[in-house]
Amino acid sequence: MLKGIIRMKVLVNNTWVSPKTFSGRPALDFIRMEMNLRGTKEGCREGDCGACAVMLGEPLPLKSGGGTRQAAAPGGKDGGTGAADRERRIWVPRYRAVPSCLLALGDLAGKHLITIEGLSSVSGGLSPVMGAFLEENASQCGFCSPGFIISLSAWLAESEKLDIQGALKAVDGNLCRCTGYGAIRRAAERLTRDFADLPEDRMARLRVLVERAVLPSSVLDYAASVGTPLAEEENLAGDKLAEARTILGGGTDFYVRNPEPEEGFSPLLLGTSRAYSEIARVDSDGRHWLRLGAALRIADFFASEAVRENIPGIEEFETQFASSLVRNLATLGGNIVNASPVADLSAMLLGLGAWVELGSLSGAGRERRRQSLDSFFIGYKKTAMEAGEFVAAILLPASSEGSEFAGSGAYDGEQGGKSLTGRFEGGIGFGARGGRLFFSFEKAAKRDNLDIAAVNTAMSFRMDDAFARSVRISAGGVAEVPLLLGKAASAMEGSRIKGAKAKDLAELCRTVRKLAEEELRPIDDVRGSASYRRSMIGRLVQAHFLRFFARDGIAEELEP
């Protein structure tokens, strides 16, 4: 067998196939050229149009304990897999819509791929989703229809709440060239009525959707087999790491820049090892941390109960990041390693005091290195990773105290976990000080969804008694790297927050805004002039204050 040819099986609609091609080949090309399934369309090849959307089913454990493992990072060194822990779990397949143009073929190993042909053959005719499109005249030229139907079918399988807002969110990455959005919305509304009684239990819902001809019966066949993995899970230790030339998370940035990779391209796919996608609570030097695997999907980050408990309200900002299709595929680590100065997650994580955990390609046994995220970016598209290193995980400060979002109620978090090896020098572990976390994110872009930021910013602080502590303010799009605005944050550090008068909070806001604008190093480019960027960061910093202190009457003081 030629070097780079993958050995794997994937269930394509209702048939198991063994691709004889390279793991780095875009799945779209395999689907259309090798499988001759032409209903999956080739459009932009950038993940923006949704014409190439497919459903991807993969085995995931049922939720328990807030969605985290209270354990140390797997092994504390390269090569840990936590296999024994995973064998004790109950596995049920999860189906999500993803853009196949940005999906590496190797990521399909052991999974269930459903194309529009797989849905159309369910009842020998139209599925209920297709029928809704027909009844509401939602298909015109038809080029975009397969992608919309895939996205809405996956939404029925996955969404916890079936309402029109959720349906529209599910198709926020699908474009209709004929601008038939009114009819598409009516079709979505019809589905919310017709399927309002779907059970919440994931497996029970899949059975109902098969019975009602929304999904093929192969979904149940796949579900019956996921208790014992269908494809050997990759162990990314030893030789596999040492031989890696390219490491990919989700591929959503790589395949935009390389839509037709060279023949034989076989990257190391971080997501094929579940250990790099897990969330765990860990302790180090008396501080509490949330360890997020680098291959954790962006959608799973925002949906995680553990993340939401530690950063209440974080889900409010999810739709500002790309689209549902892209979030289902993009990873936390990939967004950071991309090192874009306007990466939304980089701004969020900087504002939260994140660290990165760096693994080594030299193989198992080598201690992992940890570095604060604010020192990780060293230049435009450049990071502090040494030769042979890769991002294995992101560590977020966690707290046993409560947290708040925009003045909402606090929660009583849980503690736990074993110690991580290594020490965190410098930086702030929020768990060490305690207090409720306040967090806000703002972004300026030309569109509300699926658009790169001109500038973005995040702000967080903890309220210790009545005072702001551990203040962090980040800014993106104002320098060659995402910045921490230290002077602006220092001006707020120790300020009285609880019980402060509106005029005092407004004056604090003006001071912080002025210092933030002075710290920036913006340039002119196609997305905005330097003066525009400076002004927008000032406005967005003010927006943080308006969000935090809306109930204190600050708006009337700032904007009389």
Secondary structure in CASP SS format (residue, H / E / C, confidence):
PFRMAT SS
TARGET T0000
AUTHOR 0000-0000-0000
METHOD secondary structure of the structure
MODEL  1
M C 1.00
L C 1.00
K C 1.00
G C 1.00
I E 1.00
I C 1.00
R C 1.00
M C 1.00
K C 1.00
V E 1.00
L E 1.00
V E 1.00
N C 1.00
N C 1.00
T E 1.00
W E 1.00
V E 1.00
S C 1.00
P C 1.00
K C 1.00
T C 1.00
F E 1.00
S C 1.00
G C 1.00
R C 1.00
P E 1.00
A H 1.00
L H 1.00
D H 1.00
F H 1.00
I H 1.00
R H 1.00
M H 1.00
E H 1.00
M C 1.00
N C 1.00
L C 1.00
R C 1.00
G C 1.00
T C 1.00
K C 1.00
E C 1.00
G C 1.00
C C 1.00
R C 1.00
E C 1.00
G C 1.00
D C 1.00
C C 1.00
G C 1.00
A C 1.00
C C 1.00
A E 1.00
V E 1.00
M E 1.00
L E 1.00
G E 1.00
E E 1.00
P E 1.00
L E 1.00
P E 1.00
L C 1.00
K C 1.00
S C 1.00
G H 1.00
G H 1.00
G H 1.00
T C 1.00
R E 1.00
Q C 1.00
A C 1.00
A C 1.00
A C 1.00
P H 1.00
G H 1.00
G H 1.00
K E 1.00
D C 1.00
G C 1.00
G C 1.00
T C 1.00
G C 1.00
A H 1.00
A H 1.00
D H 1.00
R H 1.00
E H 1.00
R C 1.00
R C 1.00
I C 1.00
W E 1.00
V E 1.00
P E 1.00
R E 1.00
Y E 1.00
R E 1.00
A E 1.00
V E 1.00
P E 1.00
S H 1.00
C H 1.00
L H 1.00
L C 1.00
A E 1.00
L H 1.00
G H 1.00
D H 1.00
L H 1.00
A C 1.00
G C 1.00
K C 1.00
H E 1.00
L E 1.00
I E 1.00
T C 1.00
I H 1.00
E H 1.00
G H 1.00
L H 1.00
S H 1.00
S C 1.00
V C 1.00
S C 1.00
G C 1.00
G C 1.00
L C 1.00
S C 1.00
P H 1.00
V H 1.00
M H 1.00
G H 1.00
A H 1.00
F H 1.00
L H 1.00
E H 1.00
E C 1.00
N C 1.00
A C 1.00
S C 1.00
Q C 1.00
C C 1.00
G C 1.00
F C 1.00
C C 1.00
S H 1.00
P H 1.00
G H 1.00
F H 1.00
I H 1.00
I H 1.00
S H 1.00
L H 1.00
S H 1.00
A H 1.00
W H 1.00
L H 1.00
A H 1.00
E H 1.00
S C 1.00
E C 1.00
K C 1.00
L C 1.00
D C 1.00
I H 1.00
Q H 1.00
G H 1.00
A H 1.00
L H 1.00
K H 1.00
A H 1.00
V C 1.00
D C 1.00
G C 1.00
N C 1.00
L C 1.00
C C 1.00
R C 1.00
C C 1.00
T C 1.00
G C 1.00
Y H 1.00
G H 1.00
A H 1.00
I H 1.00
R H 1.00
R H 1.00
A H 1.00
A H 1.00
E H 1.00
R H 1.00
L H 1.00
T H 1.00
R H 1.00
D H 1.00
F C 1.00
A C 1.00
D C 1.00
L C 1.00
P C 1.00
E C 1.00
D C 1.00
R H 1.00
M H 1.00
A H 1.00
R H 1.00
L H 1.00
R H 1.00
V H 1.00
L H 1.00
V H 1.00
E H 1.00
R C 1.00
A C 1.00
V C 1.00
L C 1.00
P C 1.00
S C 1.00
S H 1.00
V H 1.00
L H 1.00
D H 1.00
Y H 1.00
A H 1.00
A H 1.00
S H 1.00
V C 1.00
G C 1.00
T C 1.00
P C 1.00
L C 1.00
A C 1.00
E C 1.00
E C 1.00
E C 1.00
N C 1.00
L C 1.00
A C 1.00
G C 1.00
D H 1.00
K H 1.00
L H 1.00
A H 1.00
E H 1.00
A C 1.00
R C 1.00
T C 1.00
I E 1.00
L E 1.00
G C 1.00
G C 1.00
G C 1.00
T C 1.00
D C 1.00
F H 1.00
Y H 1.00
V H 1.00
R H 1.00
N C 1.00
P C 1.00
E C 1.00
P C 1.00
E C 1.00
E C 1.00
G C 1.00
F C 1.00
S C 1.00
P C 1.00
L E 1.00
L E 1.00
L H 1.00
G H 1.00
T H 1.00
S C 1.00
R H 1.00
A H 1.00
Y H 1.00
S H 1.00
E C 1.00
I E 1.00
A E 1.00
R E 1.00
V E 1.00
D E 1.00
S E 1.00
D C 1.00
G C 1.00
R E 1.00
H E 1.00
W E 1.00
L E 1.00
R E 1.00
L E 1.00
G E 1.00
A C 1.00
A C 1.00
L C 1.00
R E 1.00
I H 1.00
A H 1.00
D H 1.00
F H 1.00
F H 1.00
A H 1.00
S C 1.00
E H 1.00
A H 1.00
V H 1.00
R H 1.00
E H 1.00
N H 1.00
I C 1.00
P C 1.00
G C 1.00
I H 1.00
E H 1.00
E H 1.00
F H 1.00
E H 1.00
T H 1.00
Q H 1.00
F C 1.00
A C 1.00
S C 1.00
S H 1.00
L H 1.00
V H 1.00
R H 1.00
N C 1.00
L C 1.00
A C 1.00
T E 1.00
L H 1.00
G H 1.00
G H 1.00
N H 1.00
I H 1.00
V H 1.00
N C 1.00
A C 1.00
S C 1.00
P C 1.00
V C 1.00
A C 1.00
D H 1.00
L H 1.00
S H 1.00
A H 1.00
M H 1.00
L H 1.00
L H 1.00
G H 1.00
L C 1.00
G C 1.00
A C 1.00
W E 1.00
V E 1.00
E E 1.00
L E 1.00
G E 1.00
S E 1.00
L C 1.00
S C 1.00
G C 1.00
A C 1.00
G C 1.00
R C 1.00
E E 1.00
R C 1.00
R E 1.00
R E 1.00
Q E 1.00
S E 1.00
L H 1.00
D H 1.00
S H 1.00
F C 1.00
F E 1.00
I E 1.00
G E 1.00
Y C 1.00
K C 1.00
K E 1.00
T E 1.00
A C 1.00
M C 1.00
E C 1.00
A C 1.00
G C 1.00
E E 1.00
F E 1.00
V E 1.00
A E 1.00
A E 1.00
I E 1.00
L E 1.00
L E 1.00
P E 1.00
A E 1.00
S C 1.00
S C 1.00
E C 1.00
G C 1.00
S C 1.00
E E 1.00
F C 1.00
A C 1.00
G C 1.00
S C 1.00
G C 1.00
A C 1.00
Y C 1.00
D C 1.00
G C 1.00
E C 1.00
Q C 1.00
G C 1.00
G C 1.00
K C 1.00
S E 1.00
L C 1.00
T C 1.00
G C 1.00
R C 1.00
F C 1.00
E C 1.00
G C 1.00
G C 1.00
I C 1.00
G C 1.00
F H 1.00
G H 1.00
A H 1.00
R H 1.00
G C 1.00
G C 1.00
R E 1.00
L E 1.00
F E 1.00
F E 1.00
S E 1.00
F E 1.00
E E 1.00
K E 1.00
A E 1.00
A C 1.00
K C 1.00
R C 1.00
D C 1.00
N C 1.00
L C 1.00
D C 1.00
I C 1.00
A C 1.00
A C 1.00
V E 1.00
N E 1.00
T E 1.00
A E 1.00
M E 1.00
S E 1.00
F E 1.00
R E 1.00
M E 1.00
D E 1.00
D C 1.00
A C 1.00
F E 1.00
A E 1.00
R E 1.00
S E 1.00
V E 1.00
R E 1.00
I E 1.00
S E 1.00
A E 1.00
G E 1.00
G C 1.00
V C 1.00
A C 1.00
E C 1.00
V C 1.00
P C 1.00
L E 1.00
L E 1.00
L C 1.00
G H 1.00
K H 1.00
A H 1.00
A H 1.00
S H 1.00
A H 1.00
M H 1.00
E C 1.00
G C 1.00
S C 1.00
R E 1.00
I C 1.00
K C 1.00
G C 1.00
A C 1.00
K C 1.00
A H 1.00
K H 1.00
D H 1.00
L H 1.00
A H 1.00
E H 1.00
L H 1.00
C H 1.00
R H 1.00
T H 1.00
V H 1.00
R H 1.00
K H 1.00
L H 1.00
A H 1.00
E H 1.00
E H 1.00
E H 1.00
L C 1.00
R C 1.00
P C 1.00
I C 1.00
D C 1.00
D E 1.00
V C 1.00
R C 1.00
G E 1.00
S C 1.00
A H 1.00
S H 1.00
Y H 1.00
R H 1.00
R H 1.00
S H 1.00
M H 1.00
I H 1.00
G H 1.00
R H 1.00
L H 1.00
V H 1.00
Q H 1.00
A H 1.00
H H 1.00
F H 1.00
L H 1.00
R H 1.00
F H 1.00
F C 1.00
A H 1.00
R H 1.00
D H 1.00
G C 1.00
I H 1.00
A H 1.00
E H 1.00
E H 1.00
L H 1.00
E C 1.00
P C 1.00
END
